Amino acid sequence: MRTELVTTLKRKATELLSDLARDKEPILITQHGLRSAYLVDVDSYEKLQAKMKLLEGIARGERAVDEGRTLTHEQAKFKMGWWLS
């Protein structure tokens, strides 16, 4: 992964954005020697957000199973009968 100083971002923002669009490789921005931010292209960011949403849904489902908050197929079918008709 590429690392750039925040001052480079200020001076060469257009060039860095072009590199992002071409390479799809995140750029780590540092400030005073510390990690400050990641610069990512829009498509990669949106895909990451969609993956996170899916993983959060799976985690909620696993918690429901662990806590016993589940229904049998017949119970779910009855409960959702109005929607399935």
PDB file of N, CA, C and O in Angstrom:
ATOM      1  N   MET A   1       0.850  -1.177   0.000  1.00  0.00           N
ATOM      2  CA  MET A   1       0.000   0.000   0.000  1.00  0.00           C
ATOM      3  C   MET A   1       0.893   1.237   0.000  1.00  0.00           C
ATOM      4  O   MET A   1       1.927   1.297   0.666  1.00  0.00           O
ATOM      5  N   ARG A   2       0.468   2.168  -0.738  1.00  0.00           N
ATOM      6  CA  ARG A   2       1.196   3.433  -0.861  1.00  0.00           C
ATOM      7  C   ARG A   2       0.902   4.338   0.338  1.00  0.00           C
ATOM      8  O   ARG A   2      -0.218   4.374   0.848  1.00  0.00           O
ATOM      9  N   THR A   3       1.925   5.064   0.774  1.00  0.00           N
ATOM     10  CA  THR A   3       1.780   6.014   1.873  1.00  0.00           C
ATOM     11  C   THR A   3       2.224   7.389   1.393  1.00  0.00           C
ATOM     12  O   THR A   3       3.256   7.521   0.735  1.00  0.00           O
ATOM     13  N   GLU A   4       1.450   8.401   1.722  1.00  0.00           N
ATOM     14  CA  GLU A   4       1.767   9.778   1.343  1.00  0.00           C
ATOM     15  C   GLU A   4       1.568  10.695   2.540  1.00  0.00           C
ATOM     16  O   GLU A   4       0.744  10.431   3.416  1.00  0.00           O
ATOM     17  N   LEU A   5       2.330  11.765   2.558  1.00  0.00           N
ATOM     18  CA  LEU A   5       2.177  12.790   3.583  1.00  0.00           C
ATOM     19  C   LEU A   5       0.947  13.639   3.290  1.00  0.00           C
ATOM     20  O   LEU A   5       0.538  13.773   2.137  1.00  0.00           O
ATOM     21  N   VAL A   6       0.369  14.203   4.323  1.00  0.00           N
ATOM     22  CA  VAL A   6      -0.776  15.080   4.132  1.00  0.00           C
ATOM     23  C   VAL A   6      -0.394  16.284   3.270  1.00  0.00           C
ATOM     24  O   VAL A   6      -1.226  16.798   2.523  1.00  0.00           O
ATOM     25  N   THR A   7       0.841  16.729   3.367  1.00  0.00           N
ATOM     26  CA  THR A   7       1.286  17.858   2.528  1.00  0.00           C
ATOM     27  C   THR A   7       1.303  17.465   1.056  1.00  0.00           C
ATOM     28  O   THR A   7       1.033  18.298   0.191  1.00  0.00           O
ATOM     29  N   THR A   8       1.618  16.203   0.763  1.00  0.00           N
ATOM     30  CA  THR A   8       1.566  15.728  -0.623  1.00  0.00           C
ATOM     31  C   THR A   8       0.128  15.734  -1.117  1.00  0.00           C
ATOM     32  O   THR A   8      -0.140  16.091  -2.264  1.00  0.00           O
ATOM     33  N   LEU A   9      -0.795  15.337  -0.251  1.00  0.00           N
ATOM     34  CA  LEU A   9      -2.211  15.367  -0.605  1.00  0.00           C
ATOM     35  C   LEU A   9      -2.642  16.786  -0.946  1.00  0.00           C
ATOM     36  O   LEU A   9      -3.375  17.002  -1.911  1.00  0.00           O
ATOM     37  N   LYS A  10      -2.192  17.743  -0.161  1.00  0.00           N
ATOM     38  CA  LYS A  10      -2.548  19.141  -0.410  1.00  0.00           C
ATOM     39  C   LYS A  10      -1.998  19.627  -1.742  1.00  0.00           C
ATOM     40  O   LYS A  10      -2.685  20.323  -2.491  1.00  0.00           O
ATOM     41  N   ARG A  11      -0.760  19.257  -2.033  1.00  0.00           N
ATOM     42  CA  ARG A  11      -0.100  19.759  -3.254  1.00  0.00           C
ATOM     43  C   ARG A  11      -0.497  18.995  -4.501  1.00  0.00           C
ATOM     44  O   ARG A  11      -0.565  19.577  -5.583  1.00  0.00           O
ATOM     45  N   LYS A  12      -0.762  17.693  -4.371  1.00  0.00           N
ATOM     46  CA  LYS A  12      -0.970  16.852  -5.545  1.00  0.00           C
ATOM     47  C   LYS A  12      -2.290  16.092  -5.503  1.00  0.00           C
ATOM     48  O   LYS A  12      -2.349  14.939  -5.930  1.00  0.00           O
ATOM     49  N   ALA A  13      -3.326  16.705  -5.006  1.00  0.00           N
ATOM     50  CA  ALA A  13      -4.617  16.026  -4.854  1.00  0.00           C
ATOM     51  C   ALA A  13      -5.119  15.458  -6.176  1.00  0.00           C
ATOM     52  O   ALA A  13      -5.571  14.315  -6.225  1.00  0.00           O
ATOM     53  N   THR A  14      -5.046  16.238  -7.238  1.00  0.00           N
ATOM     54  CA  THR A  14      -5.547  15.785  -8.540  1.00  0.00           C
ATOM     55  C   THR A  14      -4.779  14.563  -9.023  1.00  0.00           C
ATOM     56  O   THR A  14      -5.371  13.619  -9.545  1.00  0.00           O
ATOM     57  N   GLU A  15      -3.475  14.581  -8.850  1.00  0.00           N
ATOM     58  CA  GLU A  15      -2.641  13.452  -9.266  1.00  0.00           C
ATOM     59  C   GLU A  15      -2.956  12.199  -8.436  1.00  0.00           C
ATOM     60  O   GLU A  15      -3.056  11.099  -8.979  1.00  0.00           O
ATOM     61  N   LEU A  16      -3.109  12.374  -7.129  1.00  0.00           N
ATOM     62  CA  LEU A  16      -3.434  11.235  -6.275  1.00  0.00           C
ATOM     63  C   LEU A  16      -4.798  10.650  -6.623  1.00  0.00           C
ATOM     64  O   LEU A  16      -4.966   9.431  -6.625  1.00  0.00           O
ATOM     65  N   LEU A  17      -5.767  11.502  -6.916  1.00  0.00           N
ATOM     66  CA  LEU A  17      -7.095  11.020  -7.301  1.00  0.00           C
ATOM     67  C   LEU A  17      -7.041  10.268  -8.625  1.00  0.00           C
ATOM     68  O   LEU A  17      -7.741   9.270  -8.797  1.00  0.00           O
ATOM     69  N   SER A  18      -6.233  10.727  -9.547  1.00  0.00           N
ATOM     70  CA  SER A  18      -6.054  10.017 -10.821  1.00  0.00           C
ATOM     71  C   SER A  18      -5.431   8.647 -10.588  1.00  0.00           C
ATOM     72  O   SER A  18      -5.845   7.655 -11.188  1.00  0.00           O
ATOM     73  N   ASP A  19      -4.431   8.602  -9.711  1.00  0.00           N
ATOM     74  CA  ASP A  19      -3.796   7.325  -9.380  1.00  0.00           C
ATOM     75  C   ASP A  19      -4.809   6.368  -8.759  1.00  0.00           C
ATOM     76  O   ASP A  19      -4.818   5.178  -9.073  1.00  0.00           O
ATOM     77  N   LEU A  20      -5.652   6.881  -7.888  1.00  0.00           N
ATOM     78  CA  LEU A  20      -6.695   6.052  -7.255  1.00  0.00           C
ATOM     79  C   LEU A  20      -7.645   5.476  -8.296  1.00  0.00           C
ATOM     80  O   LEU A  20      -7.970   4.289  -8.266  1.00  0.00           O
ATOM     81  N   ALA A  21      -8.080   6.319  -9.206  1.00  0.00           N
ATOM     82  CA  ALA A  21      -9.013   5.874 -10.243  1.00  0.00           C
ATOM     83  C   ALA A  21      -8.376   4.795 -11.116  1.00  0.00           C
ATOM     84  O   ALA A  21      -9.050   3.853 -11.532  1.00  0.00           O
ATOM     85  N   ARG A  22      -7.098   4.928 -11.389  1.00  0.00           N
ATOM     86  CA  ARG A  22      -6.401   3.982 -12.254  1.00  0.00           C
ATOM     87  C   ARG A  22      -6.057   2.694 -11.519  1.00  0.00           C
ATOM     88  O   ARG A  22      -6.323   1.604 -12.026  1.00  0.00           O
ATOM     89  N   ASP A  23      -5.474   2.805 -10.338  1.00  0.00           N
ATOM     90  CA  ASP A  23      -4.917   1.648  -9.642  1.00  0.00           C
ATOM     91  C   ASP A  23      -5.880   0.955  -8.685  1.00  0.00           C
ATOM     92  O   ASP A  23      -5.706  -0.226  -8.384  1.00  0.00           O
ATOM     93  N   LYS A  24      -6.886   1.668  -8.207  1.00  0.00           N
ATOM     94  CA  LYS A  24      -7.829   1.133  -7.212  1.00  0.00           C
ATOM     95  C   LYS A  24      -7.104   0.687  -5.943  1.00  0.00           C
ATOM     96  O   LYS A  24      -7.599  -0.186  -5.230  1.00  0.00           O
ATOM     97  N   GLU A  25      -5.954   1.265  -5.653  1.00  0.00           N
ATOM     98  CA  GLU A  25      -5.143   0.930  -4.476  1.00  0.00           C
ATOM     99  C   GLU A  25      -5.269   2.044  -3.450  1.00  0.00           C
ATOM    100  O   GLU A  25      -4.960   3.195  -3.756  1.00  0.00           O
ATOM    101  N   PRO A  26      -5.722   1.724  -2.224  1.00  0.00           N
ATOM    102  CA  PRO A  26      -5.849   2.768  -1.205  1.00  0.00           C
ATOM    103  C   PRO A  26      -4.508   3.452  -0.931  1.00  0.00           C
ATOM    104  O   PRO A  26      -3.446   2.855  -1.098  1.00  0.00           O
ATOM    105  N   ILE A  27      -4.578   4.693  -0.514  1.00  0.00           N
ATOM    106  CA  ILE A  27      -3.392   5.464  -0.160  1.00  0.00           C
ATOM    107  C   ILE A  27      -3.533   5.854   1.306  1.00  0.00           C
ATOM    108  O   ILE A  27      -4.529   6.455   1.709  1.00  0.00           O
ATOM    109  N   LEU A  28      -2.527   5.506   2.093  1.00  0.00           N
ATOM    110  CA  LEU A  28      -2.501   5.877   3.506  1.00  0.00           C
ATOM    111  C   LEU A  28      -1.925   7.288   3.612  1.00  0.00           C
ATOM    112  O   LEU A  28      -0.834   7.566   3.113  1.00  0.00           O
ATOM    113  N   ILE A  29      -2.670   8.164   4.265  1.00  0.00           N
ATOM    114  CA  ILE A  29      -2.229   9.549   4.463  1.00  0.00           C
ATOM    115  C   ILE A  29      -1.701   9.668   5.891  1.00  0.00           C
ATOM    116  O   ILE A  29      -2.371   9.277   6.847  1.00  0.00           O
ATOM    117  N   THR A  30      -0.488  10.214   6.021  1.00  0.00           N
ATOM    118  CA  THR A  30       0.094  10.406   7.351  1.00  0.00           C
ATOM    119  C   THR A  30       0.243  11.893   7.649  1.00  0.00           C
ATOM    120  O   THR A  30       0.429  12.719   6.755  1.00  0.00           O
ATOM    121  N   GLN A  31       0.155  12.194   8.921  1.00  0.00           N
ATOM    122  CA  GLN A  31       0.300  13.573   9.382  1.00  0.00           C
ATOM    123  C   GLN A  31       1.177  13.535  10.634  1.00  0.00           C
ATOM    124  O   GLN A  31       0.854  12.860  11.611  1.00  0.00           O
ATOM    125  N   HIS A  32       2.274  14.259  10.591  1.00  0.00           N
ATOM    126  CA  HIS A  32       3.241  14.273  11.698  1.00  0.00           C
ATOM    127  C   HIS A  32       3.731  12.860  12.026  1.00  0.00           C
ATOM    128  O   HIS A  32       3.962  12.525  13.187  1.00  0.00           O
ATOM    129  N   GLY A  33       3.885  12.044  10.986  1.00  0.00           N
ATOM    130  CA  GLY A  33       4.389  10.686  11.164  1.00  0.00           C
ATOM    131  C   GLY A  33       3.372   9.681  11.644  1.00  0.00           C
ATOM    132  O   GLY A  33       3.713   8.516  11.850  1.00  0.00           O
ATOM    133  N   LEU A  34       2.132  10.094  11.829  1.00  0.00           N
ATOM    134  CA  LEU A  34       1.078   9.202  12.304  1.00  0.00           C
ATOM    135  C   LEU A  34       0.039   8.958  11.219  1.00  0.00           C
ATOM    136  O   LEU A  34      -0.248   9.840  10.408  1.00  0.00           O
ATOM    137  N   ARG A  35      -0.520   7.758  11.212  1.00  0.00           N
ATOM    138  CA  ARG A  35      -1.594   7.473  10.255  1.00  0.00           C
ATOM    139  C   ARG A  35      -2.767   8.400  10.524  1.00  0.00           C
ATOM    140  O   ARG A  35      -3.200   8.557  11.666  1.00  0.00           O
ATOM    141  N   SER A  36      -3.270   9.006   9.474  1.00  0.00           N
ATOM    142  CA  SER A  36      -4.339   9.982   9.644  1.00  0.00           C
ATOM    143  C   SER A  36      -5.617   9.561   8.918  1.00  0.00           C
ATOM    144  O   SER A  36      -6.716   9.729   9.446  1.00  0.00           O
ATOM    145  N   ALA A  37      -5.473   9.013   7.707  1.00  0.00           N
ATOM    146  CA  ALA A  37      -6.648   8.653   6.919  1.00  0.00           C
ATOM    147  C   ALA A  37      -6.246   7.734   5.770  1.00  0.00           C
ATOM    148  O   ALA A  37      -5.078   7.653   5.388  1.00  0.00           O
ATOM    149  N   TYR A  38      -7.241   7.051   5.237  1.00  0.00           N
ATOM    150  CA  TYR A  38      -7.049   6.286   4.011  1.00  0.00           C
ATOM    151  C   TYR A  38      -7.816   6.980   2.905  1.00  0.00           C
ATOM    152  O   TYR A  38      -8.950   7.417   3.104  1.00  0.00           O
ATOM    153  N   LEU A  39      -7.215   7.080   1.773  1.00  0.00           N
ATOM    154  CA  LEU A  39      -7.853   7.650   0.593  1.00  0.00           C
ATOM    155  C   LEU A  39      -8.183   6.477  -0.323  1.00  0.00           C
ATOM    156  O   LEU A  39      -7.288   5.763  -0.776  1.00  0.00           O
ATOM    157  N   VAL A  40      -9.471   6.281  -0.593  1.00  0.00           N
ATOM    158  CA  VAL A  40      -9.896   5.162  -1.437  1.00  0.00           C
ATOM    159  C   VAL A  40     -10.826   5.677  -2.529  1.00  0.00           C
ATOM    160  O   VAL A  40     -11.472   6.713  -2.376  1.00  0.00           O
ATOM    161  N   ASP A  41     -10.883   4.933  -3.636  1.00  0.00           N
ATOM    162  CA  ASP A  41     -11.782   5.328  -4.726  1.00  0.00           C
ATOM    163  C   ASP A  41     -13.225   5.006  -4.336  1.00  0.00           C
ATOM    164  O   ASP A  41     -13.474   4.185  -3.452  1.00  0.00           O
ATOM    165  N   VAL A  42     -14.150   5.651  -4.995  1.00  0.00           N
ATOM    166  CA  VAL A  42     -15.574   5.552  -4.649  1.00  0.00           C
ATOM    167  C   VAL A  42     -16.088   4.119  -4.795  1.00  0.00           C
ATOM    168  O   VAL A  42     -16.791   3.629  -3.912  1.00  0.00           O
ATOM    169  N   ASP A  43     -15.750   3.440  -5.895  1.00  0.00           N
ATOM    170  CA  ASP A  43     -16.248   2.077  -6.102  1.00  0.00           C
ATOM    171  C   ASP A  43     -15.783   1.138  -4.994  1.00  0.00           C
ATOM    172  O   ASP A  43     -16.575   0.353  -4.472  1.00  0.00           O
ATOM    173  N   SER A  44     -14.517   1.214  -4.635  1.00  0.00           N
ATOM    174  CA  SER A  44     -13.991   0.355  -3.569  1.00  0.00           C
ATOM    175  C   SER A  44     -14.671   0.651  -2.244  1.00  0.00           C
ATOM    176  O   SER A  44     -15.000  -0.266  -1.492  1.00  0.00           O
ATOM    177  N   TYR A  45     -14.883   1.929  -1.955  1.00  0.00           N
ATOM    178  CA  TYR A  45     -15.547   2.319  -0.707  1.00  0.00           C
ATOM    179  C   TYR A  45     -16.974   1.775  -0.667  1.00  0.00           C
ATOM    180  O   TYR A  45     -17.400   1.232   0.353  1.00  0.00           O
ATOM    181  N   GLU A  46     -17.712   1.915  -1.766  1.00  0.00           N
ATOM    182  CA  GLU A  46     -19.095   1.448  -1.794  1.00  0.00           C
ATOM    183  C   GLU A  46     -19.171  -0.071  -1.672  1.00  0.00           C
ATOM    184  O   GLU A  46     -20.071  -0.592  -1.012  1.00  0.00           O
ATOM    185  N   LYS A  47     -18.241  -0.785  -2.300  1.00  0.00           N
ATOM    186  CA  LYS A  47     -18.209  -2.244  -2.163  1.00  0.00           C
ATOM    187  C   LYS A  47     -17.897  -2.641  -0.718  1.00  0.00           C
ATOM    188  O   LYS A  47     -18.489  -3.582  -0.190  1.00  0.00           O
ATOM    189  N   LEU A  48     -16.987  -1.936  -0.092  1.00  0.00           N
ATOM    190  CA  LEU A  48     -16.642  -2.205   1.301  1.00  0.00           C
ATOM    191  C   LEU A  48     -17.847  -1.973   2.208  1.00  0.00           C
ATOM    192  O   LEU A  48     -18.097  -2.762   3.119  1.00  0.00           O
ATOM    193  N   GLN A  49     -18.590  -0.903   1.968  1.00  0.00           N
ATOM    194  CA  GLN A  49     -19.780  -0.622   2.764  1.00  0.00           C
ATOM    195  C   GLN A  49     -20.832  -1.709   2.591  1.00  0.00           C
ATOM    196  O   GLN A  49     -21.474  -2.106   3.563  1.00  0.00           O
ATOM    197  N   ALA A  50     -21.017  -2.199   1.356  1.00  0.00           N
ATOM    198  CA  ALA A  50     -21.987  -3.270   1.110  1.00  0.00           C
ATOM    199  C   ALA A  50     -21.565  -4.547   1.828  1.00  0.00           C
ATOM    200  O   ALA A  50     -22.407  -5.245   2.393  1.00  0.00           O
ATOM    201  N   LYS A  51     -20.272  -4.860   1.812  1.00  0.00           N
ATOM    202  CA  LYS A  51     -19.775  -6.049   2.515  1.00  0.00           C
ATOM    203  C   LYS A  51     -19.993  -5.911   4.012  1.00  0.00           C
ATOM    204  O   LYS A  51     -20.396  -6.871   4.670  1.00  0.00           O
ATOM    205  N   MET A  52     -19.733  -4.740   4.555  1.00  0.00           N
ATOM    206  CA  MET A  52     -19.923  -4.513   5.984  1.00  0.00           C
ATOM    207  C   MET A  52     -21.388  -4.692   6.370  1.00  0.00           C
ATOM    208  O   MET A  52     -21.692  -5.282   7.407  1.00  0.00           O
ATOM    209  N   LYS A  53     -22.286  -4.188   5.544  1.00  0.00           N
ATOM    210  CA  LYS A  53     -23.719  -4.318   5.827  1.00  0.00           C
ATOM    211  C   LYS A  53     -24.122  -5.792   5.841  1.00  0.00           C
ATOM    212  O   LYS A  53     -24.885  -6.222   6.707  1.00  0.00           O
ATOM    213  N   LEU A  54     -23.611  -6.561   4.887  1.00  0.00           N
ATOM    214  CA  LEU A  54     -23.905  -7.989   4.825  1.00  0.00           C
ATOM    215  C   LEU A  54     -23.356  -8.706   6.057  1.00  0.00           C
ATOM    216  O   LEU A  54     -24.055  -9.513   6.669  1.00  0.00           O
ATOM    217  N   LEU A  55     -22.111  -8.415   6.419  1.00  0.00           N
ATOM    218  CA  LEU A  55     -21.502  -9.053   7.586  1.00  0.00           C
ATOM    219  C   LEU A  55     -22.227  -8.685   8.876  1.00  0.00           C
ATOM    220  O   LEU A  55     -22.360  -9.523   9.767  1.00  0.00           O
ATOM    221  N   GLU A  56     -22.698  -7.443   8.989  1.00  0.00           N
ATOM    222  CA  GLU A  56     -23.457  -7.042  10.172  1.00  0.00           C
ATOM    223  C   GLU A  56     -24.766  -7.811  10.252  1.00  0.00           C
ATOM    224  O   GLU A  56     -25.194  -8.196  11.340  1.00  0.00           O
ATOM    225  N   GLY A  57     -25.405  -8.039   9.108  1.00  0.00           N
ATOM    226  CA  GLY A  57     -26.635  -8.824   9.078  1.00  0.00           C
ATOM    227  C   GLY A  57     -26.399 -10.263   9.502  1.00  0.00           C
ATOM    228  O   GLY A  57     -27.192 -10.836  10.249  1.00  0.00           O
ATOM    229  N   ILE A  58     -25.311 -10.842   9.026  1.00  0.00           N
ATOM    230  CA  ILE A  58     -24.955 -12.205   9.425  1.00  0.00           C
ATOM    231  C   ILE A  58     -24.700 -12.265  10.930  1.00  0.00           C
ATOM    232  O   ILE A  58     -25.150 -13.193  11.603  1.00  0.00           O
ATOM    233  N   ALA A  59     -23.975 -11.274  11.458  1.00  0.00           N
ATOM    234  CA  ALA A  59     -23.679 -11.236  12.895  1.00  0.00           C
ATOM    235  C   ALA A  59     -24.967 -11.126  13.709  1.00  0.00           C
ATOM    236  O   ALA A  59     -25.095 -11.774  14.748  1.00  0.00           O
ATOM    237  N   ARG A  60     -25.932 -10.306  13.249  1.00  0.00           N
ATOM    238  CA  ARG A  60     -27.217 -10.195  13.948  1.00  0.00           C
ATOM    239  C   ARG A  60     -27.939 -11.545  13.951  1.00  0.00           C
ATOM    240  O   ARG A  60     -28.527 -11.941  14.957  1.00  0.00           O
ATOM    241  N   GLY A  61     -27.888 -12.242  12.816  1.00  0.00           N
ATOM    242  CA  GLY A  61     -28.516 -13.551  12.724  1.00  0.00           C
ATOM    243  C   GLY A  61     -27.868 -14.563  13.650  1.00  0.00           C
ATOM    244  O   GLY A  61     -28.559 -15.353  14.292  1.00  0.00           O
ATOM    245  N   GLU A  62     -26.547 -14.542  13.722  1.00  0.00           N
ATOM    246  CA  GLU A  62     -25.845 -15.459  14.622  1.00  0.00           C
ATOM    247  C   GLU A  62     -26.177 -15.164  16.086  1.00  0.00           C
ATOM    248  O   GLU A  62     -26.319 -16.084  16.891  1.00  0.00           O
ATOM    249  N   ARG A  63     -26.299 -13.873  16.428  1.00  0.00           N
ATOM    250  CA  ARG A  63     -26.688 -13.517  17.804  1.00  0.00           C
ATOM    251  C   ARG A  63     -28.097 -14.020  18.108  1.00  0.00           C
ATOM    252  O   ARG A  63     -28.362 -14.522  19.200  1.00  0.00           O
ATOM    253  N   ALA A  64     -28.992 -13.882  17.141  1.00  0.00           N
ATOM    254  CA  ALA A  64     -30.364 -14.345  17.344  1.00  0.00           C
ATOM    255  C   ALA A  64     -30.391 -15.849  17.597  1.00  0.00           C
ATOM    256  O   ALA A  64     -31.128 -16.322  18.461  1.00  0.00           O
ATOM    257  N   VAL A  65     -29.592 -16.597  16.847  1.00  0.00           N
ATOM    258  CA  VAL A  65     -29.524 -18.045  17.054  1.00  0.00           C
ATOM    259  C   VAL A  65     -28.962 -18.343  18.440  1.00  0.00           C
ATOM    260  O   VAL A  65     -29.512 -19.170  19.167  1.00  0.00           O
ATOM    261  N   ASP A  66     -27.876 -17.678  18.808  1.00  0.00           N
ATOM    262  CA  ASP A  66     -27.257 -17.891  20.125  1.00  0.00           C
ATOM    263  C   ASP A  66     -28.216 -17.573  21.268  1.00  0.00           C
ATOM    264  O   ASP A  66     -28.181 -18.223  22.313  1.00  0.00           O
ATOM    265  N   GLU A  67     -29.076 -16.568  21.067  1.00  0.00           N
ATOM    266  CA  GLU A  67     -30.011 -16.144  22.110  1.00  0.00           C
ATOM    267  C   GLU A  67     -31.339 -16.884  22.037  1.00  0.00           C
ATOM    268  O   GLU A  67     -32.242 -16.629  22.833  1.00  0.00           O
ATOM    269  N   GLY A  68     -31.454 -17.792  21.092  1.00  0.00           N
ATOM    270  CA  GLY A  68     -32.676 -18.576  20.975  1.00  0.00           C
ATOM    271  C   GLY A  68     -33.835 -17.825  20.348  1.00  0.00           C
ATOM    272  O   GLY A  68     -34.984 -18.253  20.465  1.00  0.00           O
ATOM    273  N   ARG A  69     -33.556 -16.725  19.692  1.00  0.00           N
ATOM    274  CA  ARG A  69     -34.615 -15.940  19.046  1.00  0.00           C
ATOM    275  C   ARG A  69     -34.805 -16.418  17.606  1.00  0.00           C
ATOM    276  O   ARG A  69     -34.529 -15.691  16.652  1.00  0.00           O
ATOM    277  N   THR A  70     -35.283 -17.659  17.474  1.00  0.00           N
ATOM    278  CA  THR A  70     -35.499 -18.240  16.152  1.00  0.00           C
ATOM    279  C   THR A  70     -36.904 -18.817  16.073  1.00  0.00           C
ATOM    280  O   THR A  70     -37.564 -19.015  17.093  1.00  0.00           O
ATOM    281  N   LEU A  71     -37.346 -19.082  14.865  1.00  0.00           N
ATOM    282  CA  LEU A  71     -38.652 -19.683  14.622  1.00  0.00           C
ATOM    283  C   LEU A  71     -38.470 -20.936  13.788  1.00  0.00           C
ATOM    284  O   LEU A  71     -37.513 -21.048  13.022  1.00  0.00           O
ATOM    285  N   THR A  72     -39.388 -21.874  13.939  1.00  0.00           N
ATOM    286  CA  THR A  72     -39.398 -23.019  13.030  1.00  0.00           C
ATOM    287  C   THR A  72     -39.908 -22.534  11.681  1.00  0.00           C
ATOM    288  O   THR A  72     -40.427 -21.424  11.556  1.00  0.00           O
ATOM    289  N   HIS A  73     -39.752 -23.382  10.682  1.00  0.00           N
ATOM    290  CA  HIS A  73     -40.245 -23.032   9.352  1.00  0.00           C
ATOM    291  C   HIS A  73     -41.754 -22.766   9.394  1.00  0.00           C
ATOM    292  O   HIS A  73     -42.234 -21.801   8.800  1.00  0.00           O
ATOM    293  N   GLU A  74     -42.485 -23.611  10.087  1.00  0.00           N
ATOM    294  CA  GLU A  74     -43.943 -23.455  10.174  1.00  0.00           C
ATOM    295  C   GLU A  74     -44.328 -22.165  10.899  1.00  0.00           C
ATOM    296  O   GLU A  74     -45.257 -21.475  10.479  1.00  0.00           O
ATOM    297  N   GLN A  75     -43.622 -21.832  11.982  1.00  0.00           N
ATOM    298  CA  GLN A  75     -43.906 -20.596  12.711  1.00  0.00           C
ATOM    299  C   GLN A  75     -43.641 -19.377  11.820  1.00  0.00           C
ATOM    300  O   GLN A  75     -44.430 -18.433  11.802  1.00  0.00           O
ATOM    301  N   ALA A  76     -42.554 -19.403  11.100  1.00  0.00           N
ATOM    302  CA  ALA A  76     -42.217 -18.282  10.222  1.00  0.00           C
ATOM    303  C   ALA A  76     -43.233 -18.170   9.088  1.00  0.00           C
ATOM    304  O   ALA A  76     -43.643 -17.071   8.715  1.00  0.00           O
ATOM    305  N   LYS A  77     -43.630 -19.313   8.548  1.00  0.00           N
ATOM    306  CA  LYS A  77     -44.611 -19.329   7.458  1.00  0.00           C
ATOM    307  C   LYS A  77     -45.940 -18.745   7.934  1.00  0.00           C
ATOM    308  O   LYS A  77     -46.567 -17.959   7.223  1.00  0.00           O
ATOM    309  N   PHE A  78     -46.364 -19.127   9.129  1.00  0.00           N
ATOM    310  CA  PHE A  78     -47.605 -18.592   9.681  1.00  0.00           C
ATOM    311  C   PHE A  78     -47.492 -17.076   9.927  1.00  0.00           C
ATOM    312  O   PHE A  78     -48.385 -16.306   9.575  1.00  0.00           O
ATOM    313  N   LYS A  79     -46.389 -16.682  10.531  1.00  0.00           N
ATOM    314  CA  LYS A  79     -46.192 -15.284  10.863  1.00  0.00           C
ATOM    315  C   LYS A  79     -46.114 -14.398   9.620  1.00  0.00           C
ATOM    316  O   LYS A  79     -46.557 -13.249   9.640  1.00  0.00           O
ATOM    317  N   MET A  80     -45.558 -14.930   8.556  1.00  0.00           N
ATOM    318  CA  MET A  80     -45.398 -14.144   7.324  1.00  0.00           C
ATOM    319  C   MET A  80     -46.458 -14.473   6.286  1.00  0.00           C
ATOM    320  O   MET A  80     -46.349 -14.071   5.127  1.00  0.00           O
ATOM    321  N   GLY A  81     -47.488 -15.207   6.705  1.00  0.00           N
ATOM    322  CA  GLY A  81     -48.540 -15.649   5.778  1.00  0.00           C
ATOM    323  C   GLY A  81     -49.161 -14.518   4.984  1.00  0.00           C
ATOM    324  O   GLY A  81     -49.370 -14.649   3.778  1.00  0.00           O
ATOM    325  N   TRP A  82     -49.456 -13.421   5.636  1.00  0.00           N
ATOM    326  CA  TRP A  82     -50.069 -12.280   4.949  1.00  0.00           C
ATOM    327  C   TRP A  82     -49.150 -11.738   3.867  1.00  0.00           C
ATOM    328  O   TRP A  82     -49.617 -11.266   2.831  1.00  0.00           O
ATOM    329  N   TRP A  83     -47.864 -11.803   4.099  1.00  0.00           N
ATOM    330  CA  TRP A  83     -46.898 -11.239   3.150  1.00  0.00           C
ATOM    331  C   TRP A  83     -46.652 -12.196   2.001  1.00  0.00           C
ATOM    332  O   TRP A  83     -46.423 -11.769   0.869  1.00  0.00           O
ATOM    333  N   LEU A  84     -46.699 -13.499   2.288  1.00  0.00           N
ATOM    334  CA  LEU A  84     -46.427 -14.501   1.264  1.00  0.00           C
ATOM    335  C   LEU A  84     -47.621 -14.756   0.353  1.00  0.00           C
ATOM    336  O   LEU A  84     -47.463 -15.366  -0.704  1.00  0.00           O
ATOM    337  N   SER A  85     -48.804 -14.306   0.734  1.00  0.00           N
ATOM    338  CA  SER A  85     -50.017 -14.567  -0.067  1.00  0.00           C
ATOM    339  C   SER A  85     -50.080 -13.691  -1.292  1.00  0.00           C
ATOM    340  O   SER A  85     -51.031 -13.783  -2.069  1.00  0.00           O
TER     341      SER A  85
END
